[in-house]
């Protein structure tokens, strides 16, 4: 049974929730900010903590903001719109520092200035859930609600580009009128600089009438619509192959091509600054040999190669290796950037032997981090490493290994606000050691 309580918020946790105490027990309070006195509803009790949500703010923090989105509090896509954007960044910096100190037992010599950008319209990749709900009058399209598997009843989204946000209403109308309305669970969005792709996941083949409606929708809104009936290899353009999706790294004179379901950073403006900083920290020079591990389609690899170094990119997905190779050719860097496929979790030793000696190393792993990789680095390993992370906890763990076991020094670290209004923390760290 839910309980009302008056609480004083002491701090924020790593998920952006307020932390309070009640009768000696920790309470995590959604919507609460440090320094606030709130009336909250405790909706779940656990043996060691309770979960609550703010019902009324009695004494507000000075950095509390009015959420720009009407769906805030219902939609689960954003959890921190009530916190002023610069305060969001500061909170993420504290999360990074806490993880490095508490989990990794390390501290950077320098805290880098945070990388941040626009707080609205930044999300160029998204997966929108779809559900046909009769009592709602048709299809719902959007993100899931907090605490439930239901889809939020939304007509716009502030973190999606304006053109995509404006499509939510028309998409609901289109999908509601299809004969397979209850067999279409997802719409994937991929925004390029000159093209917008929507991938419709369909569990049953559309009828000729369905296809006619979809084609008219694609023409009306100038969209590249693709149907996906199974895995990635089942993707079929609705109106034939259109121009490729691309994004640019103007500091390096690069334009990279990507497929609608291939991994790219969701925030292109922040990505440009992140790549610039990573290259600056690593400092590639002509004649050096650099490795880019978990290289994807060449986001960092080609920027490093453009500075005159010979760069080898390693990636687990063969399709991304092919895309990276194509991007090197596209940008006239095939003589500087080479790629090969390897599983950097299972076949680390073999991949490192194939790489050979390198002067610098860039690591950009998934959330699991790169523990097996950093543990396998030889004594003759690179004199400098730049580590780009999407999990401060695994970065801290790996930083501890690099510093205590591999003889590196953590020169600098800082946050990258790739996902404004969310608790997601991306970061970048710079390590050096004397060459052996």
C-alpha positions as CSV (number, residue, x, y, z in Angstrom):
1,X,0.0,0.0,0.0
2,X,1.3,3.4,-0.9
3,X,2.3,5.7,1.9
4,X,2.7,9.5,1.9
5,X,5.8,11.0,3.6
6,X,7.5,14.3,4.1
7,X,11.2,14.0,3.0
8,X,14.3,16.0,2.9
9,X,16.4,15.2,-0.3
10,X,20.1,14.9,0.5
11,X,21.7,14.0,-2.8
12,X,21.1,12.4,-6.3
13,X,21.9,8.8,-7.1
14,X,23.4,7.5,-10.3
15,X,19.9,7.3,-11.9
16,X,19.0,10.9,-11.2
17,X,16.7,10.1,-8.3
18,X,16.7,12.1,-5.1
19,X,18.1,10.3,-2.0
20,X,16.4,10.8,1.4
21,X,16.2,8.9,4.7
22,X,13.1,7.9,6.6
23,X,13.4,6.2,10.0
24,X,17.0,5.3,9.1
25,X,16.1,3.7,5.8
26,X,17.2,5.1,2.4
27,X,14.4,6.3,0.1
28,X,15.0,6.9,-3.6
29,X,12.7,9.7,-4.7
30,X,11.9,10.2,-8.4
31,X,11.6,14.0,-9.1
32,X,13.4,15.1,-5.9
33,X,16.4,17.3,-6.0
34,X,19.1,17.9,-3.3
35,X,18.1,20.5,-0.7
36,X,14.4,20.1,-1.3
37,X,11.6,19.3,1.2
38,X,8.9,17.3,-0.6
39,X,5.8,15.4,0.0
40,X,6.3,12.0,-1.6
41,X,4.4,8.8,-2.3
42,X,6.3,5.6,-1.3
43,X,5.1,3.1,-3.9
44,X,7.4,0.2,-3.3
45,X,9.2,-1.1,-0.2
46,X,12.3,-3.3,-0.3
47,X,14.2,-4.7,2.7
48,X,17.1,-2.2,2.5
49,X,15.4,0.8,0.7
50,X,12.1,2.3,-0.5
51,X,11.0,3.8,-3.8
52,X,9.0,6.9,-3.9
53,X,7.9,9.8,-6.2
54,X,7.4,13.4,-5.5
55,X,3.7,14.5,-5.2
56,X,4.4,18.1,-4.1
57,X,7.5,20.2,-3.7
58,X,7.3,22.2,-0.5
59,X,10.7,23.8,-0.7
60,X,12.3,23.9,-4.2
61,X,16.0,23.9,-5.1
62,X,17.2,27.0,-7.0
63,X,18.2,24.8,-9.9
64,X,14.8,23.2,-10.3
65,X,13.5,23.7,-13.9
66,X,10.1,23.7,-15.5
67,X,10.1,20.5,-17.7
68,X,9.8,21.6,-21.4
69,X,7.8,18.4,-22.3
70,X,4.1,18.0,-21.4
71,X,4.7,14.2,-21.1
72,X,7.4,14.5,-18.5
73,X,6.6,12.3,-15.5
74,X,4.6,9.9,-17.6
75,X,6.9,9.0,-20.4
76,X,10.0,7.1,-19.4
77,X,12.3,8.5,-22.0
78,X,13.6,11.4,-19.9
79,X,14.0,11.5,-16.1
80,X,15.9,14.7,-15.4
81,X,14.0,17.5,-17.2
82,X,13.1,19.0,-13.8
83,X,16.8,19.7,-13.3
84,X,18.4,22.7,-15.0
85,X,20.6,21.5,-17.9
86,X,23.9,22.7,-16.4
87,X,23.1,21.2,-13.1
88,X,22.4,17.9,-14.9
89,X,26.0,18.0,-16.3
90,X,27.4,18.8,-12.9
91,X,25.5,15.8,-11.4
92,X,26.9,13.5,-14.0
93,X,30.4,14.8,-13.3
94,X,29.9,13.9,-9.7
95,X,28.8,10.4,-10.7
96,X,32.0,9.9,-12.7
97,X,34.2,11.2,-9.9
98,X,32.4,9.0,-7.4
99,X,32.8,5.9,-9.5
100,X,36.5,6.5,-10.2
101,X,37.2,7.0,-6.6
102,X,34.9,4.4,-5.0
103,X,35.1,1.6,-7.6
104,X,38.4,2.2,-9.3
105,X,40.3,3.7,-6.4
106,X,41.8,6.3,-8.8
107,X,41.6,10.0,-9.3
108,X,42.4,12.0,-12.5
109,X,45.2,14.6,-12.4
110,X,42.8,16.9,-14.3
111,X,39.0,17.1,-14.6
112,X,38.2,17.9,-18.2
113,X,35.5,20.5,-19.0
114,X,32.2,18.7,-19.7
115,X,31.2,18.2,-23.3
116,X,27.6,19.3,-23.9
117,X,25.4,20.6,-26.6
118,X,21.7,21.3,-27.4
119,X,19.2,19.8,-24.9
120,X,16.3,19.5,-27.3
121,X,16.1,17.9,-30.8
122,X,19.4,16.2,-30.3
123,X,18.4,12.5,-30.6
124,X,19.0,11.4,-34.2
125,X,18.4,7.7,-33.5
126,X,15.5,6.2,-31.6
127,X,13.3,3.1,-31.3
128,X,9.7,4.1,-30.9
129,X,7.3,1.4,-29.6
130,X,3.9,0.9,-31.3
131,X,0.8,-0.6,-29.8
132,X,-2.7,-0.7,-31.2
133,X,-5.0,0.3,-28.2
134,X,-8.7,0.3,-29.1
135,X,-9.7,2.4,-26.1
136,X,-7.2,5.1,-27.2
137,X,-8.7,5.2,-30.6
138,X,-5.9,3.5,-32.5
139,X,-2.1,3.2,-32.5
140,X,0.1,4.7,-29.8
141,X,3.6,5.6,-31.0
142,X,6.4,6.7,-28.6
143,X,8.4,5.7,-25.6
144,X,7.2,3.5,-22.8
145,X,5.8,4.9,-19.6
146,X,7.7,4.9,-16.4
147,X,7.3,1.7,-14.3
148,X,5.0,0.0,-16.9
149,X,5.2,-1.7,-20.3
150,X,2.5,0.7,-21.6
151,X,3.3,3.2,-24.3
152,X,3.0,6.8,-23.4
153,X,0.1,8.6,-25.1
154,X,2.2,11.3,-26.7
155,X,1.9,13.6,-29.7
156,X,5.4,15.1,-29.7
157,X,8.9,14.6,-28.2
158,X,11.3,17.4,-27.3
159,X,14.5,15.3,-27.6
160,X,13.7,14.1,-31.1
161,X,14.5,16.5,-34.0
162,X,11.5,18.7,-34.8
163,X,10.8,17.0,-38.1
164,X,10.7,13.6,-36.4
165,X,8.6,14.9,-33.5
166,X,6.1,16.3,-36.0
167,X,5.7,12.8,-37.5
168,X,4.3,11.2,-34.3
169,X,0.7,12.3,-35.0
170,X,0.7,11.4,-38.7
171,X,2.4,8.0,-37.9
172,X,-0.3,7.2,-35.4
173,X,-3.0,8.0,-38.0
174,X,-1.2,5.9,-40.6
175,X,-0.6,2.9,-38.5
176,X,-4.1,2.9,-37.0
177,X,-5.5,2.5,-40.5
178,X,-3.4,-0.5,-41.5
179,X,-4.9,-4.0,-41.5
180,X,-1.7,-5.2,-39.7
181,X,-2.0,-2.4,-37.1
182,X,-1.6,-4.9,-34.2
183,X,1.3,-6.6,-35.9
184,X,3.6,-3.6,-36.2
185,X,5.4,-3.3,-32.8
186,X,8.2,-0.8,-33.5
187,X,9.4,2.1,-35.6
188,X,13.1,2.8,-35.7
189,X,14.3,6.3,-36.6
190,X,17.6,7.1,-38.2
191,X,18.4,10.8,-39.1
192,X,21.1,11.7,-41.5
193,X,22.2,15.1,-42.7
194,X,20.2,14.8,-45.9
195,X,17.9,11.9,-45.3
196,X,15.4,10.6,-42.7
197,X,14.8,6.8,-42.6
198,X,12.0,5.1,-40.8
199,X,12.2,1.3,-40.3
200,X,8.8,-0.3,-39.7
201,X,9.1,-3.7,-37.9
202,X,6.3,-5.8,-39.3
203,X,5.3,-9.3,-38.0
204,X,2.9,-10.0,-40.9
205,X,3.2,-8.9,-44.5
206,X,1.3,-5.8,-45.4
207,X,-1.6,-6.1,-47.8
208,X,-1.5,-4.2,-51.1
209,X,-3.8,-1.6,-49.6
210,X,-1.4,-1.3,-46.6
211,X,1.5,-0.8,-48.9
212,X,-0.4,1.8,-50.9
213,X,-1.0,3.8,-47.7
214,X,2.6,3.5,-46.6
215,X,3.9,4.6,-49.9
216,X,1.6,7.6,-49.9
217,X,2.8,8.5,-46.4
218,X,6.5,8.2,-47.5
219,X,5.9,10.5,-50.5
220,X,3.9,13.0,-48.5
221,X,6.6,13.4,-45.9
222,X,9.6,12.8,-48.2
223,X,10.8,9.8,-46.1
224,X,12.9,6.7,-46.8
225,X,10.6,4.0,-45.3
226,X,11.8,0.5,-45.0
227,X,10.1,-2.7,-43.9
228,X,11.7,-5.3,-41.7
229,X,10.1,-8.7,-41.3
230,X,12.9,-10.4,-39.4
231,X,16.6,-9.8,-38.8
232,X,18.7,-6.9,-40.2
233,X,19.1,-8.8,-43.5
234,X,15.3,-8.6,-44.1
235,X,15.3,-4.8,-44.5
236,X,13.5,-3.8,-47.8
237,X,13.1,-0.2,-49.0
238,X,9.4,0.6,-49.6
239,X,10.0,3.0,-52.6
240,X,13.4,1.7,-53.8
241,X,16.9,2.6,-52.6
242,X,17.3,6.3,-51.7
243,X,20.4,8.4,-51.0
244,X,22.6,7.1,-48.2
245,X,22.5,8.3,-44.6
246,X,25.5,10.3,-43.7
247,X,27.0,12.5,-41.0
248,X,30.0,14.8,-41.0
249,X,33.0,15.5,-38.9
250,X,33.9,18.9,-40.2
251,X,37.0,19.4,-38.1
252,X,38.5,16.5,-40.1
253,X,36.9,17.0,-43.5
254,X,35.1,13.7,-43.2
255,X,31.7,12.5,-44.2
256,X,30.7,9.0,-43.0
257,X,28.0,6.8,-44.5
258,X,25.9,4.5,-42.2
259,X,23.0,2.1,-42.5
260,X,19.7,2.8,-40.7
261,X,20.4,0.1,-38.2
262,X,24.2,0.5,-37.8
263,X,25.5,2.0,-34.6
264,X,26.2,5.7,-34.6
265,X,26.2,8.2,-31.7
266,X,22.7,9.5,-31.2
267,X,23.8,13.1,-30.7
268,X,25.8,14.3,-33.8
269,X,26.7,17.7,-32.4
270,X,28.2,16.3,-29.2
271,X,29.9,13.5,-31.2
272,X,31.8,16.1,-33.3
273,X,33.2,17.6,-30.1
274,X,33.9,14.2,-28.6
275,X,35.9,13.1,-31.6
276,X,37.8,16.4,-31.6
277,X,38.8,15.9,-27.9
278,X,39.7,12.3,-28.3
279,X,42.1,13.0,-31.2
280,X,43.5,16.0,-29.3
281,X,44.2,13.9,-26.2
282,X,45.7,11.0,-28.1
283,X,47.8,13.3,-30.2
284,X,48.5,11.1,-33.3
285,X,51.5,12.0,-35.3
286,X,52.7,11.1,-38.9
287,X,54.6,7.9,-38.8
288,X,52.9,6.6,-35.7
289,X,50.8,3.4,-35.5
290,X,47.5,3.8,-33.6
291,X,44.8,1.2,-32.8
292,X,41.1,2.0,-32.5
293,X,39.4,-0.9,-30.7
294,X,35.6,-1.3,-30.9
295,X,35.9,1.0,-33.9
296,X,32.4,0.6,-35.3
297,X,32.1,2.3,-38.8
298,X,35.3,4.4,-38.3
299,X,34.0,7.3,-36.2
300,X,37.3,7.8,-34.4
301,X,39.6,5.8,-36.8
302,X,39.2,8.1,-39.8
303,X,39.7,11.2,-37.7
304,X,42.9,9.8,-36.3
305,X,44.1,8.8,-39.8
306,X,43.4,12.2,-41.1
307,X,46.2,13.5,-38.9
308,X,48.7,11.4,-40.7
309,X,49.0,8.3,-38.4
310,X,48.6,4.8,-39.6
311,X,45.5,3.5,-37.8
312,X,44.1,0.0,-37.4
313,X,40.5,-0.3,-36.5
314,X,39.2,-3.5,-34.8
315,X,35.5,-4.3,-34.5
316,X,33.5,-7.4,-33.7
317,X,30.8,-7.0,-36.3
318,X,31.9,-7.9,-39.8
319,X,29.2,-5.6,-41.3
320,X,30.6,-2.6,-39.5
321,X,34.2,-3.5,-40.6
322,X,32.9,-3.5,-44.2
323,X,31.2,-0.1,-43.6
324,X,34.4,1.3,-42.0
325,X,36.5,0.1,-45.0
326,X,34.0,1.7,-47.4
327,X,34.2,5.0,-45.4
328,X,38.0,5.0,-45.5
329,X,37.8,4.7,-49.3
330,X,35.0,7.3,-49.5
331,X,37.3,9.8,-47.6
332,X,40.5,9.0,-49.4
333,X,42.1,7.4,-46.3
334,X,42.4,3.7,-47.3
335,X,46.2,4.1,-47.3
336,X,46.1,5.2,-43.7
337,X,43.2,3.3,-42.1
338,X,42.9,-0.5,-42.2
339,X,40.3,-2.7,-40.4
340,X,39.8,-6.2,-39.3
341,X,37.1,-8.1,-37.4
342,X,37.8,-9.7,-34.0
343,X,35.8,-10.5,-30.9
344,X,37.5,-8.2,-28.3
345,X,35.9,-10.1,-25.4
346,X,36.7,-13.7,-26.4
347,X,39.7,-13.4,-28.8
348,X,41.7,-10.6,-27.1
349,X,45.1,-12.2,-27.1
350,X,44.8,-13.1,-30.8
351,X,43.6,-9.6,-31.7
352,X,46.5,-8.0,-29.8
353,X,49.1,-10.3,-31.5
354,X,47.7,-9.3,-34.9
355,X,47.8,-5.6,-34.0
356,X,51.4,-5.8,-32.9
357,X,53.1,-2.8,-31.3
358,X,51.2,0.5,-31.3
359,X,52.1,3.9,-30.1
360,X,48.6,4.9,-29.0
361,X,45.3,3.2,-28.3
362,X,41.7,4.4,-28.4
363,X,39.1,2.2,-26.7
364,X,35.4,2.8,-27.1
365,X,33.7,-0.3,-25.7
366,X,30.0,-1.1,-25.0
367,X,28.6,-0.9,-21.5
368,X,30.4,-4.0,-20.4
369,X,33.7,-2.2,-20.7
370,X,37.0,-3.7,-21.7
371,X,38.3,-5.6,-18.7
372,X,39.7,-8.6,-20.6
373,X,41.3,-6.2,-23.1
374,X,43.1,-4.0,-20.5
375,X,44.2,-7.1,-18.5
376,X,45.7,-8.5,-21.7
377,X,47.8,-5.4,-22.6
378,X,51.4,-6.4,-22.8
379,X,54.3,-4.6,-21.0
380,X,55.3,-3.2,-24.4
381,X,51.8,-1.7,-24.7
382,X,51.1,1.8,-25.9
383,X,52.4,4.9,-24.1
384,X,49.0,6.6,-24.2
385,X,45.4,5.5,-24.1
386,X,42.1,7.4,-24.6
387,X,39.1,5.5,-23.3
388,X,35.6,6.6,-24.3
389,X,33.0,5.1,-22.0
390,X,29.2,4.8,-21.8
391,X,29.3,3.3,-18.3
392,X,31.2,5.2,-15.5
393,X,31.2,2.0,-13.4
394,X,33.0,-0.2,-16.0
395,X,35.4,2.7,-16.9
396,X,36.3,3.0,-13.2
397,X,36.9,-0.8,-12.9
398,X,39.1,-0.7,-16.1
399,X,40.9,2.5,-15.0
400,X,41.9,0.7,-11.7
401,X,43.4,-2.1,-13.7
402,X,45.3,0.3,-16.0
403,X,46.7,2.3,-13.1
404,X,47.4,-0.3,-10.4
405,X,48.4,-3.3,-12.6
406,X,49.6,-1.8,-15.9
407,X,51.5,1.2,-14.7
408,X,49.4,3.9,-16.4
409,X,48.6,7.3,-14.9
410,X,45.1,8.7,-15.2
411,X,45.9,12.1,-16.6
412,X,42.4,13.4,-17.2
413,X,38.7,12.5,-17.2
414,X,35.4,14.2,-17.9
415,X,31.8,13.7,-18.8
416,X,30.2,13.8,-22.2
417,X,26.5,14.8,-22.0
418,X,25.4,12.7,-25.0
419,X,21.9,12.2,-23.6
420,X,20.6,15.4,-22.0
421,X,17.6,15.0,-19.6
422,X,18.6,11.4,-18.9
423,X,20.8,9.9,-16.2
424,X,23.0,8.2,-18.8
425,X,26.6,9.2,-18.3
426,X,29.2,9.0,-21.1
427,X,32.8,10.0,-20.4
428,X,36.3,10.2,-21.7
429,X,39.6,9.4,-19.9
430,X,43.2,9.9,-20.8
431,X,46.0,7.6,-19.6
432,X,49.8,7.8,-20.1
433,X,52.9,5.9,-19.0
434,X,56.6,5.9,-19.9
435,X,57.2,3.8,-22.9
436,X,59.2,0.6,-22.3
